[in-house]
Amino acid sequence: MLKRLFLQAMLMVFTFFGYSQSTFEFEGVIKNSSNESIIGAQFIHPQTQRILFISSESGSFNFNADTNILIVQQMGYESRLVNSQDQWIVLNEQSDLLNTIVISENKRSSQLKKATISMSIIRPDLIQNTAPTNVSESIERINAVQVVDNQPTIRGGSGWSYGAGSRVGVLVDGVPLLSGDAGFPLWSFMPTEGVSGVEIIKGASSVVYGSSALNGIIHIKTRKPNSKPFTQLSLSSGFYDLPQRKSLHYRNGKRNKISNLTAYHTGVYKGLGVTLGVNLLDDESYKMSDFDRRGRVSFGLRKTVAKHNLVYGINTSYQDGKSGSFLLWESLDLGYTISDSIPTISLTSRISIDPFVKWQKGQFSHTLNTRYLGINNDVDNVDNAVDQSNKSDLLFAEYQVNYSPKNSKLNIIGGILASNTNSNSPLYSGKHTSENYASYIQLDHQWKKLKALAGARYEYFILDNRSEGKPVFRAGLNYEAAKYTFLRSSFGQGYRFPSIAESFILTSAGPVSVYPSQNLVSETGTNLELGIQQGLRVKNLKLMLDIAIFQMKFENMMEFTFGQWGPIEPPTYGIGFKTLNTGKTSVQGVESNVLFDGVIRGVKLQGFVGYTHSVSRALEPNKVIEQSATYRNTSSDTTNDVLKYRPQHLIKADLMATYNNWHIGFGVTYQSSVQNIDGAFLVLVPGVQESQNQNLSEYILLNSRIGYRFSPCWDTNIIINNLSNREYTIRPADLASPRSVRFQITYTLDKSK
C-alpha cells in the first residue's frame, strides 16, 4: 500500500510540470542583515502570485520573468519588492509579534495575526537558555499547556494517561513522532539541539493533522542547512537538591546528579546540505529507580535544485539508552521511594529513517514525507512471570499538494496518507496490526480584511480485524477590525481511535496491574473558539494581547481510570488501571496572554504573562462505564461532577532581560488544586489522602536563569528550577522534582542573529 501510494504521489508531481516564457532577467544573490546567504527565498509574481524561483544553497538566483517587479519572501523575514536591476538583495529579520510567520495552522507560511485559531510560539533562545533534557520541559512553560507523565494536554482537554494515547499531535518538521503502538509522544527521541522554534495550536486540528490532534498540536521545527556553517556545542551539569523533609532523603543525604551534552552542526558542502546532531544524557533523577541514561545521534542530507524548485533529502536518527520508571510512591513520607522498592528497567533502542521530496512549479507545490520508525523496549521488572517488553515497526507516508490559482487569494491544500504499525509484544499479549488511511482538503481565502478557512478529512482505521471510518470538519474566520486588531473564530471536529496499548495492554507494576480494554470505542469531539488579538506599542516596547473563549465537547471520552478491575486475588488483588469510555464531557473557559518585546533604557526585554481558566464537567456522571462503575462513584470529589486530574486555574509567565553581555530570566507557574481524582487512590495507595489534605496539587513554582556572554562564541548559564524547593505533586502518588541547579556552557560558531 505504501509503495503504491508513493508511486501515485510521484505521478501527480510530474503531471503538474509546466513552462512559462520570460522577458526580464533576474540574477544576483540574496542575504540577511548578518550577511548570510538565504536558502529557499521565494520570488513571487505580483499579479498571479506564482512562485517563479527559489534561491539556491549559496543564496544565488538566475531566472527570467515577464515582469520587472517581483515580491521576495522567506519565512522569518520581512517581504520586499525587487526589480531586475537588484543584484544584491537583503532581507530583514521579522521581529513584529503580530507579523511572526507560522506554518502549522495550514501547513504553509502565513502570519500569526491571520490565524483563525489560538497559537503560541517558543523561540529557540528560550530552549537554549533553559537547557531542557527533552523538549517537553520547554513546552510546559507555555500558558494553557501541561505535560503530566509525558502526556501533553492543552486547556484541560486531557486528564492523566500513563503511557498510552494522546489527544495532542506532536510533530518534528511536519512529520508525526508518536509511537505506533501506544500513540505516545517520544519526547526523548525529539531534538533539543538545532531547534529553530516550536509552534503550538490550541484547538482541534484533526483535518490536516489527523486523529491525534483532537486537542491541538505541538510542531517542533529544526534549523535547516545554510551556506554559512552553523555549529553549536552545549554542556550542562548539576544536581537535584535535597528535599526539605528528611524522610524524602532516600539516598541518606546524597544529591543525585544530572549531565547533558548536545551538539549540532549544519552547513552546505558542494551543494549538499548536511545536518548532524548529538545528544548524551546521564540523569540520576530525584526518585528511586527513575533514571535515564541515553545517547542519540541524528544525520540529515538535503539537496536543493533551484532551477527546478526541487528539494529532496533524508533525515535519520538513532537512540540507545537505559532507564528506570516510577509509577507509585511507597507513602507520602517516602515520596521518592518506589512502591515495594520494585524497579522497572528498560533497555530502549529507536531508529527513524525519513526520506522526503518537495517540488514546486507554477501554482502547485508538492510534498512527500515518509518515515520508518522502529522501537524496541527490552524491559526487566524483576518479576520473571511478567514480561513488559514491547517492539513495534511503523511505516508512514503522506503526500500533500498546495494549489494557489492565478489572480486569486485562494489557497487549497489537499493530501492523502497511510500508516501501518506491526507490534509483537508480550506487553500486548502477542501480535497486533494497526493501520490508518486518510484524505483531506482545506481551503482558505482572503477578501481584503476577511480570511475564511474550511476543511474536511476522512479517517479510516483498522485494528486487527476491527475497522472504522469517520469524517471530521473544520471552519474558521479571521477579520482585521482595525490596523492592529484581529478577531477570530474557529470550529473544529476531532476523532480518535483506540491504540494498540489502550486496547490490549496487560501487565503489572509492583502492587498494581494495568488491564486491557478491548471494548473501547472511538471518541469524537468538537472545539469552538472566539478570540481577539490586539497589537500595541508603548514607546520602544511592542505588546500583543490575546484573549480567547473556548469550549470543547467530547463523546465517549477515553480516560485512564484507577480502580478494582481484576479478580480479587494476590498479588495485585485486581487493583489497577484501565482505559474506559466515560461518556459525554465538556471543558470550557477563557485564556488570556500578553506578549512583549522591546528595548527600555538599553535593556532588551521579551516574555509573556498568561492565564487560563477552565471548567470541566462529566455530562453523564451516572452512566455505567465498566461493571457497576460510573464516573461519579469512581471520583474522589463529586462536586459539580468536575473531570479528574484537571486544575481550574493556571498562570504562567516568563521574563528575559538582556543588558550588554548579561542576560537574566525568570519564570513563574501557578496551578490551582486538582479537585477530583480517582477515589480508589485515596483508599488503596498510602499517603494520597494525606497529600490531598495538604493540598499539594496547588503550587507556585519559580524558575530562574542568569548568564554571561564572554565572547561572540562563548556563553554561560546558571539554571535553577523550583527555586523555593517547593514540595508538590504532579499527579497522585508522585512528588515532583525538588530544586535543581545546573551550570551550562555553550560554544557557538557563526551564530546568526
HELIX and SHEET records of a PDB file:
HELIX    1   1 LEU A    2  THR A   15  1                                  14    
HELIX    2   2 LEU A  112  LYS A  114  5                                   3    
HELIX    3   3 PRO A  124  THR A  130  1                                   7    
HELIX    4   4 SER A  136  ILE A  139  1                                   4    
HELIX    5   5 TRP A  187  PHE A  189  5                                   3    
HELIX    6   6 SER A  206  TYR A  209  1                                   4    
HELIX    7   7 SER A  211  ALA A  213  5                                   3    
HELIX    8   8 LYS A  246  LEU A  248  5                                   3    
HELIX    9   9 ALA A  306  HIS A  308  5                                   3    
HELIX   10  10 SER A  339  SER A  341  5                                   3    
HELIX   11  11 PRO A  426  TYR A  428  5                                   3    
HELIX   12  12 ILE A  500  PHE A  504  1                                   5    
HELIX   13  13 THR A  639  ASP A  641  5                                   3    
HELIX   14  14 GLY A  679  LEU A  684  1                                   6    
HELIX   15  15 VAL A  688  ASN A  693  1                                   6    
SHEET    1   A 3 SER A  60  ALA A  65  0                                        
SHEET    2   A 3 PHE A  24  ASN A  32 -1                                        
SHEET    3   A 3 TRP A  88  LEU A  91  1                                        
SHEET    1   B 4 ILE A  51  ILE A  54  0                                        
SHEET    2   B 4 GLN A  42  ILE A  44 -1                                        
SHEET    3   B 4 ILE A  69  GLN A  73 -1                                        
SHEET    4   B 4 ARG A  80  ASN A  83 -1                                        
SHEET    1   C 2 ILE A 101  VAL A 102  0                                        
SHEET    2   C 2 SER A 110  GLN A 111 -1                                        
SHEET    1   D 5 MET A 119  ILE A 122  0                                        
SHEET    2   D 5 VAL A 195  ILE A 201 -1                                        
SHEET    3   D 5 GLY A 216  THR A 222 -1                                        
SHEET    4   D 5 VAL A 168  VAL A 172  1                                        
SHEET    5   D 5 VAL A 175  PRO A 176 -1                                        
SHEET    1   E 2 VAL A 145  VAL A 148  0                                        
SHEET    2   E 2 GLN A 151  ILE A 154 -1                                        
SHEET    1   F23 PHE A 230  TYR A 240  0                                        
SHEET    2   F23 LYS A 257  TYR A 269 -1                                        
SHEET    3   F23 LEU A 272  ASP A 283 -1                                        
SHEET    4   F23 ASP A 292  VAL A 305 -1                                        
SHEET    5   F23 LEU A 310  SER A 325 -1                                        
SHEET    6   F23 THR A 344  LYS A 361 -1                                        
SHEET    7   F23 PHE A 364  ASP A 380 -1                                        
SHEET    8   F23 ASN A 390  TYR A 403 -1                                        
SHEET    9   F23 LEU A 410  SER A 425 -1                                        
SHEET   10   F23 GLY A 430  TRP A 447 -1                                        
SHEET   11   F23 LEU A 450  LEU A 463 -1                                        
SHEET   12   F23 ARG A 466  ALA A 482 -1                                        
SHEET   13   F23 THR A 485  ARG A 496 -1                                        
SHEET   14   F23 GLU A 523  VAL A 538 -1                                        
SHEET   15   F23 LEU A 541  GLU A 555 -1                                        
SHEET   16   F23 THR A 585  ILE A 600 -1                                        
SHEET   17   F23 VAL A 603  ALA A 618 -1                                        
SHEET   18   F23 HIS A 649  TYR A 659 -1                                        
SHEET   19   F23 TRP A 662  GLN A 671 -1                                        
SHEET   20   F23 TYR A 699  ARG A 709 -1                                        
SHEET   21   F23 TRP A 714  ASN A 721 -1                                        
SHEET   22   F23 SER A 740  LEU A 749 -1                                        
SHEET   23   F23 PHE A 230  TYR A 240 -1                                        
SHEET    1   G 4 THR A 507  ALA A 509  0                                        
SHEET    2   G 4 VAL A 512  TYR A 515 -1                                        
SHEET    3   G 4 ILE A 575  ASN A 581  1                                        
SHEET    4   G 4 MET A 558  GLN A 564 -1                                        
SHEET    1   H 2 VAL A 624  GLU A 626  0                                        
SHEET    2   H 2 ALA A 629  THR A 630 -1                                        
SHEET    1   I 2 THR A 729  ARG A 731  0                                        
SHEET    2   I 2 ASP A 734  LEU A 735 -1                                        
END                                                                             
